[in-house]
Amino acid sequence: MTQSLDTSHLWMPFTANRQFKARPRMLVSASGMYYTSDDGRQILDGTAGLWCVNAGHAHPKITEAIQKQAATMDYAPLFQIGHPLAFEAASAVANIAPAGLNRVFFCNDGSEGVDTALKIALAYHRIRGDAGRTRLIGRERAYHGVGFGGIAVGGIAGNRKQFGPGLAADHLRHPLNIAKNAYSRGLPLHGAEMADELEQRLLALHDPSTVAAVIVEPLQGSTGVILPPKGYLEKLRAICDKHGILLIFDEVITGFGRLGTAFGADFFGVKPDMIVCAKALTNAAVPMGAVIVRENIHETFMQMAPADSIELFHGYTYSGHPLAAAAAIATLEVYRDEQLFQRAAEMAPYFEEAAHSLKGLPFVKDIRNLGLVAGIELEAIAGKPGARAYELFTKAFWDKGLLTRVTADILALSPPLIINKHQVDEMFGSIADILRNLK
């Protein structure tokens, strides 16, 4: 037990600190599909940590790679000098990325990845002599991290309201339409035409020649599992191509097997100009993010910059950190050797059936799923938005030994890809029991 632990000094991220510290929920170890709490209980991980521990916790191959590298070389910079593992990790990422996306810029997390991609987009147009392209377009209810670029293109007002105006950005409407697509299994049938808003409203308003990039999550995860209708992403790609606008996929959640493929771009058959990834890149064992860029974009920088000059004035002290690179290489090998992407694809239909078994239970308003992701939207308590889902979250942790994720009154589930059918049943069975007894 950690009852004597002094919790006063830590300012916790995205947490109601006073509420948490009144009754802390503490995890002290993890292995496979389970955390262990400070009171010795096994907690089934229904969220892969924060959408990131896709190979399960404390995988021995990843742990060994990190330990070996820490003893060999703890740190080396990538500014004007290199180390082999960074190049090996970049090759490993490029080898599973969609064809043509084969240049990799390393950072430390998804927030840095988004800011990196946006800066690359702005700089790309500028070095081509198209410096008027300074506007960025995101989407309502999008989460693109917490950097100033990410909160500008992100569509969560609460992430911006304390910090004032940021970059020049506008937003597409999100495609969630419960009235037409309630309880859809997989991709919704209705709503592809919402992509036309990009051309008919935003580009008509701002002029296409002023827009540098459009950034979207293939699947909007953090704001409640919002799925793209069939044909929606294809329309966005076609509009961007028509007007010379770069399309960026934020795959911090959908990358590395969450939908049963290496990337969401593969699942949807839509190739962006850049992919931002992080989280499951290293199985979350060491922080790392990456931007995967089309070769022709990279080559434009190489060709346009003066000889022997820095082509992109951007980077981080920990870009390609040796421990992170070792973790990434080992993680991608685990995905390949244990066929975890295929396992996720095979488990997806069973996961879907289990998720939709909750239909008809008290307070369930909608269920949305794709791959190994499910969102269960609950009816809100009048005057208390988010309270019902938070109650379910706390009951799941304390009474059922289950870790879930909530946003507003939506419960999100995204377990490690190693989950088995018994654990799927346990997860959704626990949620069903709680729903039957909620008030």
N, C-alpha and C positions, 0 to 999 in steps of 0.2 A: 504493500500500500504506500501511497505517496501523500498521506494526509499532512505530513509536516513540511511539505514542499512549499517554499515561498513563491507564490505566483504573481506577486505584485510588480515585478520589474519588467516582465515581458509584455509588450504591446502586440497582441495577436492580430494577424491579418484577416480581413473579411470575417470578423467575429464580433458578436456582442460581448465584449470583454467582461462587463460587470455580471451579465447573466451566466457566462461560462464559469467564471471564478467562484460563483455561489455554489456550483456543484460541478467540478471539473470532470471531464471525460478523458482519461489518460490511457494511452497505449504504451507498452514497454518493450514489446518484442513482436516479431512477425515471422511467419514461415508458410510458404505455399499460399493457400487460400485464406489463411487466418491471421489476425492479430491476437495478441494476448493483452488484456487490460491489466491495470495495476492491482486489481483485486483477484487476478488469476483466472478470469473468464476467457474463453475462446470467442472471438468476435469474427464472424464470417464477413469477409470483405466484399461487399456488394458494389463497390465503386472503384476497384483497382486503385486504392489510395485516393487520388484525385484524377481519375481517368488515365493513370500512367503506369501502373505496375502490371503490364500485360502478361508477363511470363511468370507471375506469382512472386511472392516475397522471398528474399534471401536465396535466390537461385545460386547454387554452388558454383557454377561455371562463371557467372558474372562476379560473384564475390571473390573468387580466386584471381580473376584477371585484375581487379582493382587492387587487391593486396599485393600481387606481384609487381604491378607498376609502381605502387607507392614505395616499395622497397628499392626499385630500380632507379626511378627519376620522378620526384614528386611534382616538379614544375619546370616548364620551359616556355618561353614566349614564342608567339608567332609573328612578332614584329621584326621583319628583316632577318629572321632566322627560323629554323623549323625543327621538327622532330618527326620521326617516321610514322608514329601512330596516328597523328593528325591526318596525314595523307592516306594512310590505310583506311581510316574511318570514313574519310570523304569518298573513297572509291567504293567502300561497302555500301554507303547510302546511295551513291549514283547507280550502282549495279541493280538496285531494286526499284529505282524511280522510273516513272514513265519515260519512254524513249525520247531523247532530245533534252531532257532535264538532267544535266550531268555536271553542273558546276555547283559546288557546295561551299557556303560561307557559314562558319560555326559561330555560335554565340552561346548564351548560358540558359536561356529559357524561352518560352513562347512570346513573352512581352518584348524581349530584345529581338526576337526573330521577326515579329511584325514591324517594329520600328526599322529594322534592317531592310526588310523587303520594300517598305514605303520609300526609304531613302534611295535604294537602288532604282526604284521606278522613277522618282523625280530626277535623279542624276542621269539616268539613261536618256530621258527625253532632252535634258539640257545639253548633254554632250553631242546629241544628234542635231542640235540647232533648233530644237522645238521647245524652247524654254517657257513658252506660254502655258504648257501643261503643268499646272501646279495644284489642281483640285483633285481630291480623292473622294471616292464614293464607297461607303460601307452599307450596312443594313440595320434596320431597327432590330432591337433585341439581340444584336450580335455582341459577342465578347471576343476582343482581340488583345487581351492583356491590359496592363496598367501603365505602360509608357505613354508619353504625351501623344505620340502618333496613334497608338492603339486605342486610347480613350476617345480620340477625335473621330476615328472611323467606326469605333464601337457604337452600339445602339442602346446603351444602358445609361439612362440619365443620371442615376445615382453615382456612377463612376466618374462623372464629370462635374457635378454641381458644386463641389467644394473647391474646384481648381481653376475656374474661369475658362475663357475661350482658348482653343488650341489651334490646330492646323485648319486650313480651309477644307471642309468636308461636308458632304451631304449624304443622305441615306435613302435607300430603297425601303419600301415597306416589307416587313417580314411576311412569309407566305403561309403562316398558320391560319387555317380557316376551319374551326371546329364545326361550324354549322354544316359545311359541305363534306368534311373529311373525318368526322368523329369515328374513333375506333378503327382507323385505317390500319391495315396490316402491311408493313413495308411502305413504299412510296405512295403518297396521296395521289388520287386520280385527278383532282381538280386544282387548278391554280397556276398552271404553267404560264398563263398569259400575264401573270404578275411581273414576270421578267421584262415584258414589253414596256413597263413603266420606266425602265432605265433610259430607253430611247425617247419615249413619248412625253415624259415629264422632265426627268433630270437633265438629259442631254439637250432637250429643247430649251430648258431654262438657262443652263450654264454655257452652252455651246460645246460640242464635242472636242473642239481643238484646245479647250482649257483643262480637259480631264486627263490625268496621268494614269490612274489605275482604279480598278474596281476590286475590292477585297471582300470575299465571302467565306464563311465556313460551309463546306459541302453539307454538313449536318450541324445545325446550331445546337450545341450541347448544354452549355452552362446556363442558358436561360430557359431550359425546360424541354429539350429534345424536340426541336422544330425541324421537320423534314422537308426537303425540296420536292415539290410535285413533279410528276413524270414530265420530262422535257424542259424543265425550268432552267437547269444549269446549261443545257445545250443552247438555249436561247441567249443566255448571258454571254456565252462564248462567241456566238455569231455576231451579237451586237458589238462586243468589244473588237472583234476582228474588223468589222465594217468601218469602225471609227478610229482605228489605230490606238486603242486603249489596252493597257496591260491588264490581264486577269490574274489575280492572286488568290490561291486557295489557302486558307488558314486550316491546316490539318493537324494542329496540335492535339486534337482529340481523335480525329478519324485516321491518323497515320498509324502504321504498324499493326494492322490486323483487326482493328475494332469492327470493321465491316466485312471481315473475311478476306480482304485483299491487302496488299502492301499499303496502298493509299486509297483514299476516297476517290481520287481521280481515276484509278483503275476500276473501281466499283461502278462509277457512273459513266465511264467511257468518255470523259471530258478532260482534255489536257489544258491546264493553265500555263501561264508564263513563268510563274514561281509557285513553289510550295513552301509554306512555313511549317516546320515540325519541331517537336520537343518531347516532353513527357516520356512516352514509351520508347523513344530513341535509345535511352540507356536503361530502360525499365525503372526509371526514376532513382537509380542507385547513386548516380552522381548527376548534378544539374547539367543539362546540355540542351541547346537548341540549334537549329540549322535552317538556312534558307537554300532551297534547291532551285537553281536558276537555269533557264534555257541557255544552251550553249551560245546561240547567236547574240543574246543580250550580253553575256560575258565577253564575247569576242569584240563587240562594239566598244566596250571599255578598253580592251587591249589595243585596238587599232587606232582609237581616237586620241588616246593620251600621248603626250610627248614621250620620246624615247627615254628610258631609265627614270621615269617619274612614277610616283604612286598613282595608280589608276582610280582607286576609290578611297577617299579619306574617311574611313570608318573602321571600327574594330573595337575589341574588348581585351582587357588584360588576360582574361581567362578563355579567349577564343581557342578552341581546340585543345583545352587543358589535357595533359597526359592521362590523368585518371579517368576523365570523362571519355576520352578517345578509346581507352582500353575497355571501358564499360560498354560503349556503343558497339565496338567490334564484337565483343563477347555476346551482347544482347542479340545482335542480328544473326549471329551463328546459332543461338538458341532458337530463335524463331524459325530458322531454316531447318535445323536438325530435328527439332521436335514437331515440325509442321504445324505450328500454332495458328498460322493464318487459315490453313485448311481446316483445322480443328474448330476454329471460330465459325467458319462458314457452315460446317456440318452441324454445329450446336445451335445455330441461329433459328431453325424452324421449331425446335423444342423450346427454346427460350421464348419465342414468339407466342406459342401456345400457352406457356405458363403465365406470361404477362397478361394475355387477354382473358385468362381464367378469372381475373379480378373484376371483369365487367359485371355490373349488376350489384356489386357490393356497396354498402353505404358510402355516400359522398364521392364516389368515383364519377368524374365528369368526362374524362377522355383517357385513352391509352394510345400511345404512339411507340412504334418500335422499328428498328432497323439493325441488322447484324446483332451484335451483343450490346445493344443500347435499348433501354426502355424508359419512357416517361409516363408517369401516372399522374394526371391532373385531377386535383380534388376540388370540390366546391368550397369556396372560402366561407369563413365565419363572418357574418355581417359586422362591419366595422373593425375587423381584426384580420387583415390580409396576412397570409403566411402562417397564422397561428395553428391551423389544423395540420398542415404538413410538418411544422416543427414538432408538434406533439407526437406525430407518428415517428419522426426521426428519433426523438428521445426515448420513446417506448421501445422502438426497435433496438436501440443500443442497450438500454438497461434491462429490458424484460426478455428480449429474444436473442441477444448476442449477435446483432446484425448491424453492419455499418451501411448507411444509405446516404444520399445527398439530396438536399432540398433547395429549391429556389422558388420564392413566393409560395404558392400552394401546389407546386409540382415536385413529385418525387422522381429522382433520376437514378437509374441503375446501370452500371457499366462494369461488370466483374472482370477479374483477370481471365484471360483466354483459356486458362487451364481448368476452368470450372467444369464439373461433371453434372450429370442429370440429377443425382441425389441432392447436390448443393443448390441447383436451380429450384428444385421442389422445396427445399428448406427455406430458401430466400423468399419466394413468392407465397409459400404457406404461412410464414411468419407475418408477412404484410397483410395477408387475408385475415388472420386472426386478430391483428390490431384493428383493422378497418371495421370488423364486426362489433368491436367494443368501443369505438370512438363515439364521442357525443358532440 
